[in-house]
Amino acid sequence: MNTNDELKASMQKFVESTNDFIQVTSKLAETNQTLESKLAEMTANTASDDVDVIATLNAKIDDLEHEIVHLKTTNDALESDYQAVETTNAALKDEQKHYKMLLDRSTKTLDTVKQEATGLRKQNAEYTEMINVLRKKLEG
């Protein structure tokens, strides 16, 4: 082969390689465009999903904050009720001491009355005996 033919063959290979390169580059550009489009779509979907997730989380946070306020209010009311119960309990204990003191006095008074009643019964029996003796003397 002569140099001219070799040059033509070499040029033909170069043209074919260049055409192959252009086709591959074109396919790469299409693939790149498709990938960029998909990435943009995924980013938009992700951003939209993120906004939805953030909105949901914010709503849940608001609900939890409302629940915390409710629980604090309930706790304050329970503490107030507890203080009222403690105050009532202390008053009842004082009243219980007072009634125990009255019961002790009543018990002592009752014991005294029983002793006096026993003494009066004895005295009554003695007087009854004296009256019976005096009746017999008067009759006899």
Disulfide bonds with the S-S distance in Angstrom:
none
